[in-house]
Amino acid sequence: MGSQIANPNPLYPHDEEYFEILAGALRVCAQYKPMFGQGRAGGLTLAQFRQMYGADPFYSWLGLDSPMMYAAHKAAGGMTSIYRQIGMGGQWVFNKVLQNTLGLTHEQANWTYTVPDTKGGTRNLSLDGRVVLEDVADPAARDRVRAWMDAGLRKVLVDHVAANAPKNGVVFEVRQGYKSKDSKRQNADLANASNAYVEGYLPSVVLLSNQIDGDLVTRYTQARWLMLTGTTGGTAVDSTYVFCREVLGYDLAGFFERNSARFKVELEAVLTVLLEPDAN
C-alpha cells in the first residue's frame, strides 16, 4: 500500500523523509485484526472468528458470529490503532525535525533517565525529544531556543533567572492529541516533569492537533508543563506550529499542508481495509 500522488514539492529536501515516517506508521493499521480476548499474536481472521463464535451456542443464537460483527470489531480496534500509530509517527517526525533543524544527533535529540523500580532494581524512562542548549552549534539557533525557554518558563510561572530554574534545555512529550483520563498516564507524565526539572530541563507537551481535554491542560500546566497545541496561530509558547516555524526555523504546518492529499490517500486505503470484513 502506498500513495499514488507524487511529492508535489520536491524542492523541500525533507518532505519525503517525514512523509514516509508518518505514512509508514499509518500503513501498519491495515494489518490490524481483532483479538476477541484470545491473546493471539496477529489477531483472528474472519474464518477463525466465525468458527469460535459459531461454536458458542449463546453467541450463535444471537447471530454474533456474523461477518458484520467481525467487521465492527475490526473497525473499532482499527480506529484506536490509527490514532496510536499517528501519534507514534508524529513523535518520530518531530524528533527528526529537531535533529535536522538544530544539527543534533539521534542520541542528543532523545532523553532517557533511570528510576528505581518496585523490585529493588532500576528501569529506564524516556520522552520523545530533547534539546540541550550546548548541543546546538549554531549560535543564532541556540539563542532562539534559550529565549523561547525563558518565555516558556515565565508562562508556567517559573522564575527563569532563579538559581534552580532549568538551564540545560528542554524535553518534549509529543502526542497527536490527548483526551484520555487515564490517571496512570497522567501520573507518569507528572513524574516526568519533576525529573525534567531536577535535571535542568523545561518539560513541554507538543500536540499536533487541538484535541485535548481542558481539565488535562489545567492539571499539566499546574505541574509546570509548557503546553503547545496544534494551532496555526498564536505564539511560540502555546502553538506547536508557531514554535516549529519561529524557533526551529521549519514550517511543520506547511509540510502537512503540502502533503495533505498524499496523507488522505494513505488513510483512505487503510480505512477501506478496516471497514471490510476480510479485506486482508
C-alpha positions as CSV (number, residue, x, y, z in Angstrom):
1,M,0.0,0.0,0.0
2,G,1.4,3.5,-0.8
3,S,0.4,6.9,-2.0
4,Q,-0.2,7.2,-5.7
5,I,0.3,11.0,-5.6
6,A,3.9,12.1,-6.3
7,N,5.5,14.6,-3.9
8,P,4.2,18.0,-5.3
9,N,7.1,19.9,-3.9
10,P,10.4,18.1,-4.4
11,L,12.3,21.3,-3.6
12,Y,11.7,20.6,0.1
13,P,14.5,18.2,1.0
14,H,12.9,16.5,4.0
15,D,9.4,16.1,2.8
16,E,9.8,12.5,1.6
17,E,11.7,11.6,4.8
18,Y,8.9,13.0,7.0
19,F,6.1,11.7,4.8
20,E,7.4,8.1,4.8
21,I,7.9,8.2,8.6
22,L,4.3,9.1,9.3
23,A,2.7,7.2,6.4
24,G,4.7,4.1,7.3
25,A,3.3,4.2,10.8
26,L,-0.2,4.6,9.4
27,R,0.1,1.7,7.0
28,V,0.7,-0.7,9.9
29,C,-3.0,-0.2,10.8
30,A,-4.1,-2.1,7.7
31,Q,-2.8,-5.3,9.2
32,Y,-4.9,-5.0,12.3
33,K,-7.1,-8.0,13.3
34,P,-9.2,-8.1,16.4
35,M,-8.1,-10.4,19.3
36,F,-11.6,-11.2,20.8
37,G,-9.9,-11.9,24.1
38,Q,-7.8,-14.7,22.8
39,G,-4.4,-13.0,23.0
40,R,-3.3,-14.5,19.7
41,A,-0.4,-12.7,18.0
42,G,-1.8,-11.0,15.0
43,G,-5.4,-11.5,16.0
44,L,-8.1,-13.7,14.5
45,T,-9.1,-14.0,10.8
46,L,-12.7,-13.9,9.8
47,A,-12.8,-17.7,9.5
48,Q,-11.3,-18.2,12.9
49,F,-13.7,-15.7,14.4
50,R,-16.7,-17.4,12.8
51,Q,-15.5,-20.8,14.0
52,M,-15.1,-19.6,17.6
53,Y,-18.3,-17.6,17.8
54,G,-20.3,-20.2,15.8
55,A,-19.3,-22.9,18.3
56,D,-20.6,-20.8,21.2
57,P,-24.4,-21.6,21.5
58,F,-25.4,-18.3,23.0
59,Y,-23.4,-16.1,20.5
60,S,-24.6,-18.2,17.6
61,W,-28.2,-18.0,18.7
62,L,-28.0,-14.2,18.7
63,G,-26.1,-14.1,15.4
64,L,-22.9,-12.6,16.9
65,D,-20.9,-14.9,14.5
66,S,-21.9,-12.6,11.6
67,P,-19.2,-11.3,9.3
68,M,-20.6,-7.8,10.0
69,M,-19.9,-8.3,13.7
70,Y,-16.3,-9.1,12.9
71,A,-16.1,-6.0,10.7
72,A,-17.4,-3.9,13.5
73,H,-14.8,-5.2,15.9
74,K,-12.1,-4.7,13.3
75,A,-13.2,-1.2,12.6
76,A,-13.4,-0.3,16.3
77,G,-10.0,-1.6,17.1
78,G,-8.6,-0.3,13.9
79,M,-9.6,3.2,14.8
80,T,-7.7,3.0,18.1
81,S,-4.7,1.7,16.1
82,I,-4.9,4.6,13.7
83,Y,-4.7,7.2,16.5
84,R,-1.9,5.3,18.2
85,Q,0.1,4.9,15.0
86,I,-0.4,8.6,14.0
87,G,0.8,9.5,17.5
88,M,3.9,7.4,17.1
89,G,4.6,8.6,13.6
90,G,4.2,12.2,14.8
91,Q,6.7,11.6,17.6
92,W,9.3,10.3,15.1
93,V,8.7,13.2,12.7
94,F,9.1,15.8,15.4
95,N,12.2,14.2,16.6
96,K,13.7,14.2,13.1
97,V,12.8,17.9,12.8
98,L,14.7,18.6,15.9
99,Q,17.7,16.8,14.5
100,N,17.6,18.3,11.1
101,T,17.0,21.9,12.2
102,L,19.3,22.1,15.1
103,G,22.1,19.8,13.9
104,L,21.5,17.2,16.7
105,T,22.4,13.5,16.6
106,H,19.8,10.9,17.4
107,E,21.3,10.5,20.9
108,Q,21.3,14.2,21.5
109,A,17.7,14.6,20.4
110,N,16.4,11.9,22.9
111,W,16.2,11.8,26.6
112,T,16.2,8.7,28.8
113,Y,16.6,8.7,32.6
114,T,16.7,5.9,35.2
115,V,14.4,5.5,38.2
116,P,14.2,2.8,40.9
117,D,11.6,0.1,40.3
118,T,9.5,-1.8,42.9
119,K,11.7,-4.8,42.9
120,G,14.8,-3.1,44.0
121,G,16.3,-2.6,40.6
122,T,16.0,0.2,38.1
123,R,14.1,1.0,34.9
124,N,14.6,3.4,32.1
125,L,12.0,6.0,31.1
126,S,12.2,8.3,28.1
127,L,10.5,11.2,26.4
128,D,10.1,11.9,22.7
129,G,12.6,14.7,22.2
130,R,15.3,16.8,23.8
131,V,17.3,19.9,23.0
132,V,20.4,20.6,25.2
133,L,21.4,24.2,24.6
134,E,25.1,23.3,24.5
135,D,24.5,20.7,21.8
136,V,23.1,23.4,19.4
137,A,26.2,24.5,17.4
138,D,24.6,27.4,15.6
139,P,24.7,30.5,17.9
140,A,21.5,32.1,16.4
141,A,19.5,28.8,16.8
142,R,20.8,28.4,20.3
143,D,19.8,31.9,21.2
144,R,16.3,31.3,19.8
145,V,15.8,28.2,21.9
146,R,17.2,29.9,25.0
147,A,14.8,32.9,24.6
148,W,11.9,30.6,23.9
149,M,12.8,28.6,27.1
150,D,12.8,31.8,29.1
151,A,9.4,32.8,27.7
152,G,8.0,29.3,28.4
153,L,9.2,29.4,32.0
154,R,7.5,32.7,32.5
155,K,4.3,31.3,31.1
156,V,4.3,28.4,33.6
157,L,5.2,30.8,36.4
158,V,8.8,29.7,36.9
159,D,11.3,32.4,37.5
160,H,13.7,31.9,34.7
161,V,16.5,33.8,36.4
162,A,16.3,31.9,39.7
163,A,19.2,29.7,40.6
164,N,17.1,26.5,40.4
165,A,15.4,27.3,37.1
166,P,16.1,24.9,34.2
167,K,19.2,26.0,32.3
168,N,20.2,22.9,30.4
169,G,17.5,22.7,27.7
170,V,14.0,21.3,27.0
171,V,12.5,17.9,26.8
172,F,9.3,17.1,24.8
173,E,6.4,14.7,25.1
174,V,4.8,14.5,21.7
175,R,1.2,13.3,21.0
176,Q,-1.3,13.6,18.2
177,G,-4.0,14.6,20.8
178,Y,-4.8,13.9,24.4
179,K,-8.3,13.2,25.6
180,S,-7.6,10.2,27.8
181,K,-8.5,10.5,31.5
182,D,-6.1,7.6,32.3
183,S,-4.8,8.6,35.7
184,K,-1.8,6.2,35.4
185,R,-0.6,8.0,32.3
186,Q,-1.1,11.4,33.9
187,N,0.8,10.5,37.0
188,A,3.6,9.2,34.9
189,D,3.7,12.5,33.0
190,L,3.8,14.5,36.2
191,A,6.7,12.3,37.4
192,N,8.5,13.0,34.1
193,A,8.1,16.7,34.6
194,S,9.5,16.5,38.1
195,N,12.5,14.6,36.9
196,A,13.0,17.0,34.0
197,Y,13.2,20.0,36.3
198,V,15.6,18.1,38.6
199,E,17.9,17.5,35.6
200,G,17.6,21.1,34.4
201,Y,15.1,20.7,31.6
202,L,11.9,22.6,30.8
203,P,9.2,19.9,30.1
204,S,6.9,20.6,27.2
205,V,3.9,18.7,25.8
206,V,3.7,19.0,22.0
207,L,0.3,18.3,20.5
208,L,-0.1,18.0,16.7
209,S,-3.9,18.6,17.0
210,N,-6.2,20.8,19.2
211,Q,-7.7,17.7,20.7
212,I,-7.1,17.8,24.5
213,D,-9.4,17.9,27.5
214,G,-9.5,21.2,29.3
215,D,-9.0,19.6,32.7
216,L,-5.8,18.0,31.4
217,V,-4.5,21.3,30.3
218,T,-5.1,22.7,33.8
219,R,-3.5,19.8,35.6
220,Y,-0.4,19.7,33.4
221,T,0.1,23.4,33.5
222,Q,-0.2,23.3,37.3
223,A,2.6,20.7,37.2
224,R,4.7,23.3,35.2
225,W,4.4,21.5,31.8
226,L,4.6,24.0,28.9
227,M,1.6,23.1,26.7
228,L,1.9,23.5,22.9
229,T,-1.2,22.7,20.9
230,G,-1.8,22.2,17.2
231,T,-2.9,25.7,16.4
232,T,-1.6,27.5,13.3
233,G,-1.8,30.9,15.1
234,G,-0.8,32.2,18.5
235,T,2.7,32.3,19.9
236,A,5.7,30.0,20.1
237,V,4.9,29.2,23.8
238,D,1.3,28.0,23.1
239,S,1.4,26.7,19.4
240,T,3.3,23.7,18.2
241,Y,3.4,25.1,14.6
242,V,4.4,28.6,15.6
243,F,7.2,27.1,17.8
244,C,8.4,25.0,14.8
245,R,8.4,28.0,12.5
246,E,9.8,30.7,14.7
247,V,12.2,28.7,17.0
248,L,13.2,25.7,14.9
249,G,13.0,27.5,11.6
250,Y,10.9,24.8,10.0
251,D,7.3,25.2,8.8
252,L,5.8,21.9,10.0
253,A,2.3,23.1,9.3
254,G,3.4,23.8,5.7
255,F,4.7,20.2,5.4
256,F,1.3,18.8,6.4
257,E,-0.5,21.2,4.1
258,R,1.8,20.3,1.1
259,N,1.3,16.6,1.6
260,S,-2.3,16.6,2.8
261,A,-3.6,14.9,-0.4
262,R,-1.0,12.2,-0.1
263,F,-1.9,11.5,3.5
264,K,-5.5,11.3,2.7
265,V,-4.8,8.7,0.1
266,E,-2.9,6.6,2.7
267,L,-5.7,7.0,5.3
268,E,-8.4,6.1,2.8
269,A,-6.6,2.9,1.8
270,V,-6.3,1.9,5.5
271,L,-9.9,2.7,6.2
272,T,-11.1,0.6,3.2
273,V,-9.3,-2.4,4.6
274,L,-10.5,-1.9,8.1
275,L,-14.2,-1.4,7.1
276,E,-14.4,-4.7,5.1
277,P,-14.9,-8.0,7.0
278,D,-12.0,-9.8,5.5
279,A,-10.1,-7.4,3.2
280,N,-6.8,-8.6,4.5
